[in-house]
Amino acid sequence: MGCCGKNNDVAGDRFDRNCVCEVVRAIKDIQDNAVDVDCQPCLTNCFLEPLGDLVAPSRRRRADTRVFVLKTKDGSPFHAFYRDGDKYDHDCISVFFRVESIFDGCCATLRVLEPKDKEGKEVDLLNECGTKIKLGKLCKVYDFESTDSCITVDLSCFCAVQCIKDVYLGICD
């Protein structure tokens, strides 16, 4: 039984794959195997190769990360905490991730990415009370910065994955 309440049986055979797990695994493979290709058929597909062509395929860009968002059963974005250099703020919550590793079939270590606006300032994704993510603030996110914060997740617990942008974060493998 998948996270969204759907049975994964195919023609009577048990089928233990989760689409979110498969997409995140593909993102990891694409990050690991960046190659040059001239034409791309679809600009919104998480399976789009090579890395760097998501969003801007006509302009060759150096990229080492495919930024993505995971969505829970109710459709809300999954979030995680991160530490940044500003010890005075308390808005260190993000919904943006980079896959670092996949193990045990469908578990993954994800790096939490700090959301930035066009001026390079941190985007506070929380509402005025600081208690919930305000979805409208996601539209202000233009870029991302790597953090030292990682989270381990069971990818089979998510119902959707949405790729956002390919970026260069300078992360060594």
TAWO-V100873 format. One line per field, one symbol per residue. psi: psi as a letter, one per 20 degrees, with the letter a starting at -180 (. if undefined). A space follows every 50 residues. Layout:
# TAWO-V100873
psi: ???
This chain:
# TAWO-V100873
psi: prhjjqpjpokippokqphgghghgggggghhlprpqgqphpijpijpqr piipgmhhopqpqjpoprpqqrhjiqpqrqqrpaioiirkkmpqjpqppg qprlfkqqpppppppqahjjqpooiqrhikhqpohhihiiphrqqqrjpq qpqohiiqiqppqgqproikpp.
